[in-house]
Amino acid sequence: MEHIGSVVTRARRRKKWSQRKLSQVTGLSRSYINDIERGRCTGTTRTWVALARALGFSLDEIFLGEWQQRERSREAR
């Protein structure tokens, strides 16, 4: 299973957002988002709620790997 930071990266890129744009939408710093995407920090519950809301997925989808399944389903269409 890929680390959850890469889920954020893929979802952000799918929206064609930079880390700066995601930072503006979530209120998180760009460097903090970078650290999460690279797996250098795990974030807090509040962080993950903000990211999930901004990127359009649920916490279950992130932590249980359902996001990957949903993305594969979209790509198959």
C-alpha positions, 0 to 999 in steps of 0.5 A: 500500500502506498503511503498516505502522503502520496494519496494527497499528491495524486489527488492534488495533481488530479485537481491540477493544484499546486501545493500553494493552492492546496495551502490556500484552500486548507489554511495549512502551510505549503511546507507542511503539505510538502512534508505530508506528501513526502511522508516526513510527517503524518499530520493531525486529525484536523489536518486530514479533515482539511485535506479530505474536504479540499480534495474531495474524499473521505478519511475512510478513503484515505486510510483504508485505501478506498481512494485507490480503488475509486481512482482505478474505477474512474480510470477504467471508464 
